[in-house]
Protein backbone atom coordinates (compact mmCIF):
# COMPACT_ATOMS: atom_id res chain seq x y z
CA UNK A 1 0.00 0.00 0.00
CA UNK A 2 1.29 3.39 -0.84
CA UNK A 3 0.75 6.67 0.96
CA UNK A 4 -2.18 7.77 -1.24
CA UNK A 5 -4.13 4.58 -0.53
CA UNK A 6 -3.64 4.98 3.23
CA UNK A 7 -4.89 8.58 3.06
CA UNK A 8 -7.99 7.47 1.12
CA UNK A 9 -8.71 4.72 3.66
CA UNK A 10 -8.34 7.21 6.55
CA UNK A 11 -10.66 9.72 4.86
CA UNK A 12 -13.22 6.98 4.15
CA UNK A 13 -13.15 5.73 7.75
CA UNK A 14 -13.55 9.28 9.13
CA UNK A 15 -16.45 9.99 6.73
CA UNK A 16 -18.22 6.77 7.73
CA UNK A 17 -17.78 7.67 11.43
CA UNK A 18 -19.21 11.16 10.92
CA UNK A 19 -22.18 9.81 8.95
CA UNK A 20 -22.95 7.11 11.54
CA UNK A 21 -22.65 9.65 14.37
CA UNK A 22 -25.05 12.02 12.61
CA UNK A 23 -27.51 9.19 11.97
CA UNK A 24 -27.38 8.19 15.64
CA UNK A 25 -28.10 11.77 16.77
CA UNK A 26 -31.02 12.02 14.33
CA UNK A 27 -32.40 8.68 15.51
CA UNK A 28 -32.28 9.75 19.17
CA UNK A 29 -33.89 13.09 18.35
CA UNK A 30 -36.65 11.38 16.34
CA UNK A 31 -37.26 8.78 19.08
CA UNK A 32 -37.45 11.43 21.81
CA UNK A 33 -39.90 13.53 19.84
CA UNK A 34 -40.99 16.85 21.33
CA UNK A 35 -40.49 15.82 24.95
CA UNK A 36 -38.61 18.34 27.03
CA UNK A 37 -36.19 16.75 29.43
CA UNK A 38 -35.46 18.84 32.50
CA UNK A 39 -33.71 17.23 35.43
CA UNK A 40 -33.43 20.43 37.48
CA UNK A 41 -35.35 20.39 40.73
CA UNK A 42 -37.07 23.60 41.82
CA UNK A 43 -37.87 24.79 45.33
CA UNK A 44 -41.58 24.32 44.60
CA UNK A 45 -41.00 20.62 44.01
CA UNK A 46 -39.12 20.21 47.28
CA UNK A 47 -41.46 22.08 49.64
CA UNK A 48 -44.42 19.83 50.41
CA UNK A 49 -42.48 16.65 49.63
CA UNK A 50 -42.21 13.72 51.99
CA UNK A 51 -38.73 12.58 52.97
CA UNK A 52 -37.16 9.97 55.23
CA UNK A 53 -34.78 10.69 58.10
CA UNK A 54 -31.27 9.37 57.38
CA UNK A 55 -29.52 10.97 60.37
CA UNK A 56 -31.69 11.53 63.49
CA UNK A 57 -31.99 15.07 64.87
CA UNK A 58 -34.03 17.39 67.06
CA UNK A 59 -34.57 21.14 67.42
CA UNK A 60 -31.07 21.58 68.89
CA UNK A 61 -29.19 19.67 66.20
CA UNK A 62 -29.08 19.11 62.46
CA UNK A 63 -29.81 15.86 60.69
CA UNK A 64 -30.21 14.53 57.19
CA UNK A 65 -33.31 13.65 55.19
CA UNK A 66 -33.56 11.93 51.81
CA UNK A 67 -36.25 12.94 49.33
CA UNK A 68 -37.22 11.23 46.09
CA UNK A 69 -37.93 13.82 43.38
CA UNK A 70 -38.09 13.28 39.60
CA UNK A 71 -36.72 9.78 39.94
CA UNK A 72 -33.66 10.88 41.92
CA UNK A 73 -32.83 10.67 45.60
CA UNK A 74 -31.62 13.97 47.04
CA UNK A 75 -30.16 14.41 50.53
CA UNK A 76 -30.67 17.61 52.51
CA UNK A 77 -29.44 18.93 55.82
CA UNK A 78 -32.57 19.05 57.98
CA UNK A 79 -33.62 21.24 60.89
CA UNK A 80 -36.81 21.72 62.86
CA UNK A 81 -38.20 24.31 65.22
CA UNK A 82 -40.45 21.80 66.98
CA UNK A 83 -39.54 20.19 70.31
CA UNK A 84 -39.48 16.76 68.67
CA UNK A 85 -36.86 14.04 68.18
CA UNK A 86 -36.82 12.64 64.65
CA UNK A 87 -35.80 8.99 64.45
CA UNK A 88 -34.03 7.06 61.69
CA UNK A 89 -36.47 6.08 58.92
CA UNK A 90 -39.25 8.41 60.09
CA UNK A 91 -41.29 10.21 57.43
CA UNK A 92 -41.10 14.00 57.43
CA UNK A 93 -42.87 16.78 55.57
CA UNK A 94 -40.66 19.51 54.15
CA UNK A 95 -42.21 22.90 54.92
CA UNK A 96 -39.40 25.29 53.93
CA UNK A 97 -36.02 25.40 52.23
CA UNK A 98 -33.32 27.99 52.89
CA UNK A 99 -29.68 27.86 51.85
CA UNK A 100 -29.83 24.12 51.02
CA UNK A 101 -31.33 23.30 54.43
CA UNK A 102 -34.85 22.06 54.80
CA UNK A 103 -37.18 22.73 57.70
CA UNK A 104 -39.32 19.71 58.47
CA UNK A 105 -42.19 18.54 60.63
CA UNK A 106 -43.37 14.98 61.27
CA UNK A 107 -45.44 13.72 58.32
CA UNK A 108 -48.61 13.48 60.40
CA UNK A 109 -48.10 16.89 62.10
CA UNK A 110 -50.72 18.68 59.98
CA UNK A 111 -53.29 15.98 60.74
CA UNK A 112 -52.69 16.42 64.47
CA UNK A 113 -53.25 20.19 64.20
CA UNK A 114 -56.45 19.62 62.21
CA UNK A 115 -57.76 17.15 64.79
CA UNK A 116 -57.16 19.68 67.58
CA UNK A 117 -59.24 22.39 65.90
C-alpha positions as CSV (number, residue, x, y, z in Angstrom):
1,X,0.0,0.0,0.0
2,X,1.3,3.4,-0.8
3,X,0.8,6.7,1.0
4,X,-2.2,7.8,-1.2
5,X,-4.1,4.6,-0.5
6,X,-3.6,5.0,3.2
7,X,-4.9,8.6,3.1
8,X,-8.0,7.5,1.1
9,X,-8.7,4.7,3.7
10,X,-8.3,7.2,6.5
11,X,-10.7,9.7,4.9
12,X,-13.2,7.0,4.2
13,X,-13.1,5.7,7.8
14,X,-13.6,9.3,9.1
15,X,-16.4,10.0,6.7
16,X,-18.2,6.8,7.7
17,X,-17.8,7.7,11.4
18,X,-19.2,11.2,10.9
19,X,-22.2,9.8,8.9
20,X,-22.9,7.1,11.5
21,X,-22.7,9.7,14.4
22,X,-25.1,12.0,12.6
23,X,-27.5,9.2,12.0
24,X,-27.4,8.2,15.6
25,X,-28.1,11.8,16.8
26,X,-31.0,12.0,14.3
27,X,-32.4,8.7,15.5
28,X,-32.3,9.7,19.2
29,X,-33.9,13.1,18.3
30,X,-36.6,11.4,16.3
31,X,-37.3,8.8,19.1
32,X,-37.4,11.4,21.8
33,X,-39.9,13.5,19.8
34,X,-41.0,16.8,21.3
35,X,-40.5,15.8,25.0
36,X,-38.6,18.3,27.0
37,X,-36.2,16.7,29.4
38,X,-35.5,18.8,32.5
39,X,-33.7,17.2,35.4
40,X,-33.4,20.4,37.5
41,X,-35.4,20.4,40.7
42,X,-37.1,23.6,41.8
43,X,-37.9,24.8,45.3
44,X,-41.6,24.3,44.6
45,X,-41.0,20.6,44.0
46,X,-39.1,20.2,47.3
47,X,-41.5,22.1,49.6
48,X,-44.4,19.8,50.4
49,X,-42.5,16.7,49.6
50,X,-42.2,13.7,52.0
51,X,-38.7,12.6,53.0
52,X,-37.2,10.0,55.2
53,X,-34.8,10.7,58.1
54,X,-31.3,9.4,57.4
55,X,-29.5,11.0,60.4
56,X,-31.7,11.5,63.5
57,X,-32.0,15.1,64.9
58,X,-34.0,17.4,67.1
59,X,-34.6,21.1,67.4
60,X,-31.1,21.6,68.9
61,X,-29.2,19.7,66.2
62,X,-29.1,19.1,62.5
63,X,-29.8,15.9,60.7
64,X,-30.2,14.5,57.2
65,X,-33.3,13.7,55.2
66,X,-33.6,11.9,51.8
67,X,-36.2,12.9,49.3
68,X,-37.2,11.2,46.1
69,X,-37.9,13.8,43.4
70,X,-38.1,13.3,39.6
71,X,-36.7,9.8,39.9
72,X,-33.7,10.9,41.9
73,X,-32.8,10.7,45.6
74,X,-31.6,14.0,47.0
75,X,-30.2,14.4,50.5
76,X,-30.7,17.6,52.5
77,X,-29.4,18.9,55.8
78,X,-32.6,19.1,58.0
79,X,-33.6,21.2,60.9
80,X,-36.8,21.7,62.9
81,X,-38.2,24.3,65.2
82,X,-40.5,21.8,67.0
83,X,-39.5,20.2,70.3
84,X,-39.5,16.8,68.7
85,X,-36.9,14.0,68.2
86,X,-36.8,12.6,64.6
87,X,-35.8,9.0,64.5
88,X,-34.0,7.1,61.7
89,X,-36.5,6.1,58.9
90,X,-39.3,8.4,60.1
91,X,-41.3,10.2,57.4
92,X,-41.1,14.0,57.4
93,X,-42.9,16.8,55.6
94,X,-40.7,19.5,54.1
95,X,-42.2,22.9,54.9
96,X,-39.4,25.3,53.9
97,X,-36.0,25.4,52.2
98,X,-33.3,28.0,52.9
99,X,-29.7,27.9,51.8
100,X,-29.8,24.1,51.0
101,X,-31.3,23.3,54.4
102,X,-34.9,22.1,54.8
103,X,-37.2,22.7,57.7
104,X,-39.3,19.7,58.5
105,X,-42.2,18.5,60.6
106,X,-43.4,15.0,61.3
107,X,-45.4,13.7,58.3
108,X,-48.6,13.5,60.4
109,X,-48.1,16.9,62.1
110,X,-50.7,18.7,60.0
111,X,-53.3,16.0,60.7
112,X,-52.7,16.4,64.5
113,X,-53.2,20.2,64.2
114,X,-56.5,19.6,62.2
115,X,-57.8,17.2,64.8
116,X,-57.2,19.7,67.6
117,X,-59.2,22.4,65.9
